[in-house]
Each structure stands twice: as C-alpha cells, then as structure tokens.
C-alpha cells in the first residue's frame, strides 16, 4: 500500500488525511503543535454525514520526522502563501521520487513545487469543504468531486494509481489529461466570492442574495473568464452560475479570505485575483475589477484594524 504525506493538516488537508488514512499509511505535516499533538495521541477524528471515526494518522510539525520513510504521494494542502516555505521544509527529507499533488487554491503552486522538487507534479482542485473543529478534529461540510491531472514529469497512465487510491478511500475523483478547466472554474469562483466577502464582511449566503454584490461577483468572474478563454482553457461549469447559487440555510459561513483578514493573516489574493491580473496583462485582456480588488485586499492586509472577531450572520 502506498504511503502518503499530507502537507498542511488544516480543513482540506485534514479531510484528505482522514479519508486516505482509512486505506493507506498517512502522515500529516503541519506546524500547529496542538493539532499535531492531538493527532499523535489519538489519531485524526473525522466527522462525515455517515458518522464520526478516529483515523490512525501519524503527525509531525516538520518534515524531519518523515526522514527515512518511503513516501509515494505528497498531497499539498497548505495556503498558497506558504507553498515555497512548506515544500522546501519537507522535500529534502523525502527519499525516492514521490508524486506531488496540489489541491490548493489559485495558480502558481505547481510551478513552485516542480521547481523545488524536480519530481512528478499533479495539478488538482477539490470542491470538498471542511472545518477544523478543534485540535485533531475535522468535520466534512460539503462532499464534492476532486479533479487532477499531469502538470510536470508524469503522464495520465502513470498517475492512474493515485486515482485508484482515492477511489478506495471513498472519494469522488477524476483523473484528466488537462485539469485546467476544473482548476480555473474554482479559481474564478474563489476570485469572485472570497475577496468580496472579506471587503464587505458579509457571509457567503448573504453575499449572493444582494443585487449589488451579485452584479459585482459576476463582473469580476467575467473578466477572469475572458483570460481563461485567451489561454485556451475550457471551463468545467459556468463559474458565475456556480458562484451565485443560493446557499443552504445554516450558520454564517465566511470564505477563507475573509477569515484570514479577520484573523490578521496574509490572504491568497496573489494566487487568485493577482494571477488573473498578471495573465490578463500577458495576453492583452483587461481586468480592471480584479486589479482594483487585488489592490484593496493588499491594502487591507496592511491595516492595523483588520483583526476583528468574525461577525455573526446579519
């Protein structure tokens, strides 16, 4: 059975580790000491709609703990803001030639991974959603598909075993020759929803109810769709329709970028709206709204007043 390392054991990383840990030996590497200690003590607790299970997962705060362990697959689930740091901290400790699979948000992560590892890299995206409830505890909020495919130094057939492993873990997964359509569909969804949630302090469900924000989300995404078209990317779905779908009733949910702003952390705007702006400039596609949003979020990151309690649903 292949051995898996999940780099970044937050919501998505924890979710992948919880599912894969049921069918394969899994390590998680994450700097959150309390989270790692809880997993070391009792495994990873994963809550799904089928119930709660304790998954035997090994955990460490740095890559040195994995040294000497043959690793076949590394699932990269850290924020794009720390991709270089996280991969550089793990890669030197891994023997052999593991396959690296990014399931991160935004663009540019795979290029960094390939540069630092020189190994086979898969580009992926997931529509699963999860929440870290407490150290060692992850709840799956939304079950969705994961798409991935070759990026560097690997073919579809060489990656088939990764697809089979995910299938054995009960995850919905699709291996494709060109994963960019799925990647860009989620990229544009995130570029439209995430920064506007952060700027307005409105939960996602409320954001798509208001006429003003619905129009802005659609316009931001439409710019990105023009960039994708210039790159020859065929989108999986209409990202405007996906972004503007009504959200189910429930507790207020704020996009990850809003949570980063509220908690005083650096956001992924560089890999989202920033990437759309850069690629638009390179291909002669104007992206003024994405440019404005990128500037606003970048300025907000520097504000001394941005660290505030996550607001209640309004």
C-alpha positions as CSV (number, residue, x, y, z in Angstrom):
1,X,0.0,0.0,0.0
2,X,1.4,3.4,-0.9
3,X,2.5,5.8,1.9
4,X,1.0,9.3,1.8
5,X,2.2,12.6,3.3
6,X,-0.4,15.3,3.6
7,X,1.4,18.7,3.8
8,X,-0.9,21.0,5.7
9,X,-3.4,19.5,8.0
10,X,-6.0,22.3,8.1
11,X,-9.5,21.8,6.9
12,X,-8.9,20.4,3.4
13,X,-5.6,18.6,4.4
14,X,-7.3,17.1,7.4
15,X,-10.2,15.9,5.3
16,X,-7.9,14.2,2.7
17,X,-5.8,12.7,5.5
18,X,-8.9,11.4,7.2
19,X,-10.2,9.7,4.1
20,X,-6.9,8.3,2.9
21,X,-5.9,7.2,6.4
22,X,-8.6,4.6,6.3
23,X,-6.9,2.8,3.4
24,X,-3.2,3.7,3.5
25,X,-0.4,4.7,5.9
26,X,-0.7,8.5,6.2
27,X,1.5,11.2,7.7
28,X,0.4,14.8,8.2
29,X,3.0,17.5,8.5
30,X,1.7,20.8,9.9
31,X,3.3,23.5,12.2
32,X,0.3,23.7,14.5
33,X,1.7,22.0,17.5
34,X,-1.6,21.4,19.4
35,X,-3.2,19.9,16.3
36,X,-0.3,17.6,15.8
37,X,-0.1,16.6,19.4
38,X,-3.8,15.6,19.4
39,X,-3.4,13.5,16.3
40,X,-0.3,11.8,17.7
41,X,-2.3,11.0,20.9
42,X,-5.5,9.6,19.4
43,X,-5.4,9.8,15.6
44,X,-7.4,12.2,13.5
45,X,-11.1,12.5,14.2
46,X,-13.1,12.9,11.0
47,X,-16.8,13.7,11.1
48,X,-18.8,13.0,8.0
49,X,-22.5,12.5,7.2
50,X,-22.0,8.8,7.8
51,X,-20.8,9.4,11.3
52,X,-17.5,10.1,13.3
53,X,-14.5,7.9,13.1
54,X,-11.0,8.0,14.6
55,X,-8.4,7.5,11.8
56,X,-4.9,6.2,12.6
57,X,-2.8,9.0,11.2
58,X,0.8,9.9,12.1
59,X,1.6,13.5,12.6
60,X,4.6,15.8,12.8
61,X,5.3,19.5,13.0
62,X,8.2,19.3,10.4
63,X,9.4,17.2,7.6
64,X,12.4,15.8,9.5
65,X,10.1,13.3,11.3
66,X,9.4,11.7,8.0
67,X,13.0,11.2,7.1
68,X,13.7,7.5,6.2
69,X,10.1,6.7,5.5
70,X,9.5,5.7,1.8
71,X,6.8,8.1,0.5
72,X,4.8,7.6,-2.7
73,X,2.5,10.5,-2.7
74,X,2.5,14.0,-1.2
75,X,-0.8,15.9,-1.1
76,X,-0.1,19.6,-0.8
77,X,-2.9,21.4,1.0
78,X,-1.2,24.4,2.5
79,X,-2.2,28.0,1.7
80,X,-0.6,29.3,-1.5
81,X,1.1,32.0,0.6
82,X,3.4,29.4,2.2
83,X,3.8,26.9,-0.6
84,X,7.5,27.6,-1.1
85,X,8.3,27.5,2.6
86,X,6.3,24.3,3.3
87,X,7.6,22.3,0.3
88,X,11.2,23.4,0.9
89,X,10.9,22.2,4.5
90,X,9.6,18.8,3.5
91,X,11.2,17.8,0.2
92,X,14.8,17.3,1.4
93,X,13.7,14.7,3.9
94,X,11.9,12.5,1.4
95,X,13.7,9.6,-0.3
96,X,12.9,8.3,-3.7
97,X,10.7,10.2,-6.2
98,X,7.2,10.7,-4.7
99,X,4.4,12.1,-6.8
100,X,3.3,15.6,-5.6
101,X,-0.4,16.5,-5.9
102,X,-1.5,20.1,-5.2
103,X,-5.2,20.6,-4.2
104,X,-4.6,24.2,-3.3
105,X,-6.4,27.3,-4.3
106,X,-5.1,29.6,-7.0
107,X,-2.4,29.5,-9.6
108,X,1.4,29.1,-9.4
109,X,1.6,26.4,-6.7
110,X,2.5,23.6,-9.1
111,X,5.3,25.7,-10.7
112,X,6.9,26.2,-7.2
113,X,6.6,22.5,-6.3
114,X,8.2,21.5,-9.6
115,X,11.0,24.0,-9.1
116,X,11.8,22.8,-5.6
117,X,11.4,19.0,-6.1
118,X,12.2,18.3,-9.7
119,X,9.7,15.4,-9.3
120,X,6.4,14.4,-10.9
121,X,3.7,17.0,-10.1
122,X,-0.1,16.7,-10.5
123,X,-2.3,19.8,-10.6
124,X,-5.6,19.4,-8.8
125,X,-8.6,21.1,-7.3
126,X,-11.3,19.9,-4.9
127,X,-14.9,21.0,-4.2
128,X,-14.9,19.4,-0.8
129,X,-15.3,21.7,2.1
130,X,-14.4,21.1,5.8
131,X,-13.9,22.8,9.1
132,X,-11.3,22.2,11.8
133,X,-13.4,22.0,14.9
134,X,-10.6,21.6,17.4
135,X,-7.1,20.2,17.5
136,X,-7.3,16.7,16.0
137,X,-11.0,17.1,14.9
138,X,-12.2,17.9,11.3
139,X,-15.7,18.0,10.0
140,X,-16.6,17.5,6.4
141,X,-19.1,20.2,5.5
142,X,-19.6,19.5,1.8
143,X,-18.8,16.4,-0.2
144,X,-17.7,17.2,-3.8
145,X,-15.5,16.0,-6.6
146,X,-11.8,16.3,-6.9
147,X,-10.1,16.7,-10.3
148,X,-6.5,16.3,-11.0
149,X,-4.1,15.6,-13.9
150,X,-0.5,15.9,-15.1
151,X,1.5,19.1,-14.7
152,X,5.1,18.1,-14.8
153,X,7.1,14.9,-15.4
154,X,4.1,12.5,-15.2
155,X,1.5,11.0,-17.6
156,X,-2.1,10.1,-17.1
157,X,-1.3,6.4,-17.0
158,X,1.5,6.9,-14.5
159,X,-1.0,8.7,-12.3
160,X,-3.7,6.1,-12.5
161,X,-2.8,4.5,-9.2
162,X,-3.4,7.9,-7.4
163,X,-7.0,7.9,-8.8
164,X,-7.5,4.3,-7.7
165,X,-6.2,5.1,-4.2
166,X,-8.7,8.0,-3.8
167,X,-11.4,5.8,-5.1
168,X,-10.6,3.1,-2.5
169,X,-10.9,5.9,0.2
170,X,-14.4,6.6,-1.0
171,X,-13.7,10.0,-2.6
172,X,-15.1,11.2,-5.8
173,X,-12.1,11.8,-8.1
174,X,-11.5,12.3,-11.7
175,X,-8.1,12.0,-13.5
176,X,-7.9,14.1,-16.6
177,X,-5.4,14.8,-19.3
178,X,-5.9,18.6,-18.8
179,X,-7.1,19.6,-15.4
180,X,-7.0,23.3,-16.1
181,X,-10.8,23.5,-16.8
182,X,-11.6,22.4,-13.3
183,X,-8.8,24.4,-11.7
184,X,-9.9,27.6,-13.5
185,X,-13.6,27.1,-12.7
186,X,-12.8,27.0,-9.0
187,X,-10.3,29.8,-9.3
188,X,-12.9,32.1,-10.9
189,X,-15.5,31.1,-8.2
190,X,-13.0,32.0,-5.5
191,X,-11.8,35.2,-7.2
192,X,-15.4,36.4,-7.3
193,X,-16.6,35.3,-3.8
194,X,-13.6,35.4,-1.5
195,X,-12.3,39.0,-1.7
196,X,-15.8,40.5,-1.8
197,X,-16.7,38.6,1.4
198,X,-13.6,39.9,3.0
199,X,-14.2,43.5,1.9
200,X,-17.9,43.6,2.9
201,X,-17.8,41.3,6.0
202,X,-20.9,39.6,4.6
203,X,-21.3,35.8,4.9
204,X,-21.3,34.0,1.6
205,X,-25.0,33.2,1.7
206,X,-25.9,36.9,2.2
207,X,-23.4,38.0,-0.5
208,X,-25.3,36.1,-3.2
209,X,-28.7,37.4,-2.1
210,X,-27.9,41.1,-2.6
211,X,-28.3,42.6,-6.1
212,X,-25.3,44.9,-5.7
213,X,-22.9,42.1,-4.7
214,X,-24.3,39.6,-7.2
215,X,-23.6,42.0,-10.0
216,X,-20.1,42.7,-8.8
217,X,-19.3,39.0,-8.4
218,X,-20.5,38.3,-11.9
219,X,-18.4,41.1,-13.4
220,X,-15.2,40.1,-11.6
221,X,-15.6,36.5,-12.7
222,X,-16.5,37.6,-16.3
223,X,-13.1,39.3,-16.6
224,X,-11.4,36.0,-15.5
225,X,-13.4,34.0,-18.0
226,X,-12.0,36.2,-20.8
227,X,-8.5,35.4,-19.5
228,X,-9.2,31.7,-19.4
229,X,-10.6,31.9,-23.0
230,X,-7.4,33.6,-24.1
231,X,-5.4,30.8,-22.6
232,X,-7.5,28.1,-24.4
233,X,-9.0,26.8,-21.1
234,X,-12.4,25.2,-21.4
235,X,-14.2,25.6,-18.1
236,X,-16.0,22.7,-16.4
237,X,-19.0,24.8,-15.5
238,X,-20.2,28.4,-15.7
239,X,-18.4,29.9,-12.7
240,X,-20.9,32.8,-12.4
241,X,-23.8,30.4,-12.1
242,X,-21.8,28.3,-9.5
243,X,-20.9,31.4,-7.5
244,X,-24.4,32.8,-7.5
245,X,-26.2,29.6,-6.5
246,X,-28.3,30.1,-3.3
247,X,-26.6,28.8,-0.2
248,X,-28.5,26.4,2.2
249,X,-29.7,27.8,5.4
250,X,-27.4,27.3,8.4
251,X,-24.7,29.0,10.4
252,X,-22.9,32.0,8.9
253,X,-20.0,30.9,6.7
254,X,-17.3,33.2,5.7
255,X,-14.9,32.5,2.8
256,X,-11.3,31.6,3.7
257,X,-10.0,35.0,2.6
258,X,-12.4,36.8,5.0
259,X,-11.3,34.5,7.8
260,X,-7.7,35.3,7.0
261,X,-8.4,39.1,7.1
262,X,-10.4,38.8,10.4
263,X,-7.5,36.8,12.0
264,X,-4.7,39.1,10.8
265,X,-3.2,36.5,8.3
266,X,-1.9,37.0,4.8
267,X,-4.5,36.1,2.2
268,X,-4.3,34.1,-1.1
269,X,-5.3,37.1,-3.2
270,X,-2.0,37.0,-5.0
271,X,-2.7,33.5,-6.4
272,X,-6.4,34.4,-7.2
273,X,-7.1,37.9,-8.4
274,X,-3.4,38.7,-8.7
275,X,-2.9,35.7,-11.1
276,X,-5.9,36.8,-13.2
277,X,-4.4,40.3,-13.5
278,X,-0.9,39.1,-14.4
279,X,-2.2,36.6,-17.0
280,X,-4.6,39.2,-18.4
281,X,-1.7,41.7,-18.9
282,X,0.3,39.0,-20.6
283,X,-2.5,38.1,-23.1
284,X,-3.9,41.6,-23.6
285,X,-7.1,41.1,-21.7
286,X,-8.2,44.0,-19.5
287,X,-9.0,43.1,-15.9
288,X,-9.7,46.4,-14.1
289,X,-12.1,45.0,-11.5
290,X,-9.7,42.2,-10.5
291,X,-6.9,44.8,-10.4
292,X,-9.0,47.0,-8.0
293,X,-9.9,44.1,-5.8
294,X,-6.2,42.9,-5.7
295,X,-5.2,46.4,-4.6
296,X,-7.9,46.7,-2.0
297,X,-7.2,43.4,-0.3
298,X,-3.4,44.0,-0.5
299,X,-4.0,47.3,1.4
300,X,-6.4,45.7,3.8
301,X,-3.8,43.2,4.7
302,X,-1.6,46.1,6.0
303,X,-4.4,47.7,8.0
304,X,-3.9,47.7,11.8
305,X,-7.6,47.5,12.3
306,X,-8.3,44.3,10.2
307,X,-8.0,41.9,13.1
308,X,-11.6,41.7,14.3
309,X,-13.9,39.0,15.7
310,X,-15.6,37.0,12.9
311,X,-19.0,38.7,12.8
312,X,-22.3,36.9,13.4
313,X,-24.6,36.4,10.5
314,X,-26.5,39.5,9.6
